[in-house]
Amino acid sequence: MRIAIVTETFLPKIDGIVTMVLRTAEWLKAKGDEVLLLAPEGGPAEVFGAPVIGMPSVRFPYYPELRVAAPRASMRRHCRRSSRRFFTCSSRRCREWAVFIRVGR
């Protein structure tokens, strides 16, 4: 399957959300799925062989190591270009982003 993982926070920050996203990407890749990650900019370009598309983001007040990305039309374009049909999300806000991406199809 061709799967997009949408996350509001990502490396270099390490927390429960990032750990879950990384383990999910690793497991999906090991099963042979094609994975694309949409994450805040500033992290690696690839994890476990899956490309990471950095989205413009802002530093979160009071937590300077945390960068947060908001939904953007470019997310929809990346998913269209790579023919992603399935999405998994790291939080409630990201589920809303997935709806934003899917509605644009």
N, C-alpha and C positions, 0 to 999 in steps of 0.2 A: 504494500500500500504506500501511497504518497501522503505523508502526514506533516502538518505544520504544527509546531508547538509555539504558542504565544505566551510570553512571560513579561510581567511588568518589572521584574528585577533579575539581574543576572551577574555573572562574574565581572569584575573581581570580587564582588561581595559574596560572602559565604553565609547562608542561612538555610532554614528549612525549605523555603520555596526553591532556591537555587539547587540545593541538593536533590530535591524531588525531580526537578526539570532535568538535571544531568543524568540521574539514574534512569528516568523514563527514556531519554534519548539513547542512552547506552543500550538499554534492553530492546528498544525498537530496532536499532541498527543491527544488533546481534541476531534478531529474528529475520533480517533481510529487508526491512522496510526502508523506504527513502524518507529521510527526516530533514526538515527545514526548521530552523529556530528563528523567531522574530523576537528580538530582545533589545533592551536599551543599549545604546552605543557605548564603547569603551571596553568591551570584553574581547575575547578571542574571535577570530574569523571562522573558526571551525572547532567542533568538539566531537570526538568519536567518529570522525569522518563526515559529520553532518555540517553543512554550511550554517553560519550564524549571520543573519542580516541585522546590523545595528541600526536601530531607529533613533532619531533625535530624542534626547532626553534631558531632564533637568535634575539638579541635585535636590534631594529632599531636605527641607529645613530641619535642623537639629541632628541630622544623620548625614554628614557630608560624604560618607562612603557609599551611600545609597543613591542610585540614579533611577529615575522613574520615567518611563515613556508613555505617551498618550496615543490613542488610536490615530492613524493617519491613512490617507488614501493610498500612500505608497505601499502600505501593508497589503492592501487589496491587489495592487499591481504585481507585487512579488508572488503572491499566491496564484494569481491567474497565469503568470508566465511559467510557473513550475507545475501547473495543473494540480494543485493540492485540493483534495476533496474532503479530507478529514482533519479535524482540529482537536487538539487537546490544550487545556489552559491551566495555568498554575494558580489562579485565584478567581474569585467572583468577578472582579473588574475585568480580568482577561476573558472570561466567558462573554461578557458584554462586547469586548473587542472582536471576538470571533463572530458574533452576530453581525457586527458592523462590516466585517470582511465578507461574510456569506451573503448579506443583503445586496452587496454590490455586484454579485454575479449575474 
